[in-house]
Amino acid sequence: MKVVIKTMKSFEIFDLDDVLFIQAKGSYSLIKKINGDVIKVSKNMLALTSLFKNYDRLRKCHRSYFANTGHISAILFLSVRKYRIVFNNKEMIPISLNYKKNFMSFLEEKYLQAEQD
């Protein structure tokens, strides 16, 4: 699914499949792509969610992060209260306790069901 996002200097056109994660940084957001590029957008996370509301792979895993579930290679359980998403390129982002249950349920439903089909 292609999107067009206005950045500080240009309009960026890219496929959401190329997004690794989105990170909130106050009044702006960082979009990290699988090729390593980072796009700085002058929109907060709430404003960005309308762009990908029909793209079910981008899931909120933390109040400051959305993760593209299509690029996850592992979920690390570091301690009772500390979890990390590991992407195919070995980058990691946190999963907060507030979002863990819904995020893990989505992964189990989406990917375990796909294996059984």
Contacts in CASP RR format, 6 or more apart in sequence:
PFRMAT RR
TARGET T0000
AUTHOR 0000-0000-0000
METHOD contacts of the structure
MODEL  1
MKVVIKTMKSFEIFDLDDVLFIQAKGSYSLIKKINGDVIKVSKNMLALTS
LFKNYDRLRKCHRSYFANTGHISAILFLSVRKYRIVFNNKEMIPISLNYK
KNFMSFLEEKYLQAEQD
1 15 0 8 1.000
1 16 0 8 1.000
1 17 0 8 1.000
1 52 0 8 1.000
1 54 0 8 1.000
1 55 0 8 1.000
2 13 0 8 1.000
2 14 0 8 1.000
2 15 0 8 1.000
2 16 0 8 1.000
3 13 0 8 1.000
3 14 0 8 1.000
3 15 0 8 1.000
3 16 0 8 1.000
3 51 0 8 1.000
3 52 0 8 1.000
4 11 0 8 1.000
4 12 0 8 1.000
4 13 0 8 1.000
5 11 0 8 1.000
5 12 0 8 1.000
5 14 0 8 1.000
5 31 0 8 1.000
5 39 0 8 1.000
5 41 0 8 1.000
5 43 0 8 1.000
5 48 0 8 1.000
5 51 0 8 1.000
6 12 0 8 1.000
6 41 0 8 1.000
6 42 0 8 1.000
7 39 0 8 1.000
7 40 0 8 1.000
7 41 0 8 1.000
7 42 0 8 1.000
8 40 0 8 1.000
8 42 0 8 1.000
12 39 0 8 1.000
14 33 0 8 1.000
14 39 0 8 1.000
16 52 0 8 1.000
16 55 0 8 1.000
16 57 0 8 1.000
16 58 0 8 1.000
16 68 0 8 1.000
17 57 0 8 1.000
17 68 0 8 1.000
17 70 0 8 1.000
18 33 0 8 1.000
18 34 0 8 1.000
18 35 0 8 1.000
19 31 0 8 1.000
19 32 0 8 1.000
19 33 0 8 1.000
19 34 0 8 1.000
19 58 0 8 1.000
19 68 0 8 1.000
20 32 0 8 1.000
20 33 0 8 1.000
20 34 0 8 1.000
20 36 0 8 1.000
20 67 0 8 1.000
20 68 0 8 1.000
20 71 0 8 1.000
20 87 0 8 1.000
20 89 0 8 1.000
20 91 0 8 1.000
21 32 0 8 1.000
21 65 0 8 1.000
21 66 0 8 1.000
21 67 0 8 1.000
21 68 0 8 1.000
21 85 0 8 1.000
21 87 0 8 1.000
21 91 0 8 1.000
21 93 0 8 1.000
22 29 0 8 1.000
22 30 0 8 1.000
22 31 0 8 1.000
22 32 0 8 1.000
22 45 0 8 1.000
22 48 0 8 1.000
22 58 0 8 1.000
22 65 0 8 1.000
22 66 0 8 1.000
23 29 0 8 1.000
23 30 0 8 1.000
23 32 0 8 1.000
23 64 0 8 1.000
23 65 0 8 1.000
23 93 0 8 1.000
24 44 0 8 1.000
24 45 0 8 1.000
24 63 0 8 1.000
24 64 0 8 1.000
24 65 0 8 1.000
25 64 0 8 1.000
26 44 0 8 1.000
27 42 0 8 1.000
27 44 0 8 1.000
28 40 0 8 1.000
28 41 0 8 1.000
28 42 0 8 1.000
28 43 0 8 1.000
28 44 0 8 1.000
29 40 0 8 1.000
29 41 0 8 1.000
29 43 0 8 1.000
29 44 0 8 1.000
29 45 0 8 1.000
29 48 0 8 1.000
30 38 0 8 1.000
30 39 0 8 1.000
30 40 0 8 1.000
30 41 0 8 1.000
31 38 0 8 1.000
31 39 0 8 1.000
31 41 0 8 1.000
32 38 0 8 1.000
32 91 0 8 1.000
33 39 0 8 1.000
34 71 0 8 1.000
34 88 0 8 1.000
34 89 0 8 1.000
36 89 0 8 1.000
41 48 0 8 1.000
45 64 0 8 1.000
45 66 0 8 1.000
49 66 0 8 1.000
52 58 0 8 1.000
52 66 0 8 1.000
56 110 0 8 1.000
57 68 0 8 1.000
57 69 0 8 1.000
57 70 0 8 1.000
58 66 0 8 1.000
58 67 0 8 1.000
58 68 0 8 1.000
58 69 0 8 1.000
59 66 0 8 1.000
59 67 0 8 1.000
59 69 0 8 1.000
59 102 0 8 1.000
59 103 0 8 1.000
59 106 0 8 1.000
60 66 0 8 1.000
60 99 0 8 1.000
60 102 0 8 1.000
60 103 0 8 1.000
61 67 0 8 1.000
61 85 0 8 1.000
61 93 0 8 1.000
61 94 0 8 1.000
61 95 0 8 1.000
61 96 0 8 1.000
61 99 0 8 1.000
61 100 0 8 1.000
61 103 0 8 1.000
62 93 0 8 1.000
62 94 0 8 1.000
62 95 0 8 1.000
62 96 0 8 1.000
62 99 0 8 1.000
63 96 0 8 1.000
63 98 0 8 1.000
63 99 0 8 1.000
65 93 0 8 1.000
65 94 0 8 1.000
67 85 0 8 1.000
67 87 0 8 1.000
67 93 0 8 1.000
67 103 0 8 1.000
69 106 0 8 1.000
69 107 0 8 1.000
69 110 0 8 1.000
69 111 0 8 1.000
71 87 0 8 1.000
71 88 0 8 1.000
71 89 0 8 1.000
72 85 0 8 1.000
72 86 0 8 1.000
72 87 0 8 1.000
72 88 0 8 1.000
72 107 0 8 1.000
73 86 0 8 1.000
73 87 0 8 1.000
73 88 0 8 1.000
74 85 0 8 1.000
74 86 0 8 1.000
75 83 0 8 1.000
75 84 0 8 1.000
75 85 0 8 1.000
75 86 0 8 1.000
75 95 0 8 1.000
75 104 0 8 1.000
75 107 0 8 1.000
76 83 0 8 1.000
76 84 0 8 1.000
76 85 0 8 1.000
76 86 0 8 1.000
76 92 0 8 1.000
77 83 0 8 1.000
78 84 0 8 1.000
81 97 0 8 1.000
82 94 0 8 1.000
83 94 0 8 1.000
83 95 0 8 1.000
83 100 0 8 1.000
84 92 0 8 1.000
84 93 0 8 1.000
84 94 0 8 1.000
84 95 0 8 1.000
85 92 0 8 1.000
85 93 0 8 1.000
85 94 0 8 1.000
85 95 0 8 1.000
86 92 0 8 1.000
87 93 0 8 1.000
95 103 0 8 1.000
END
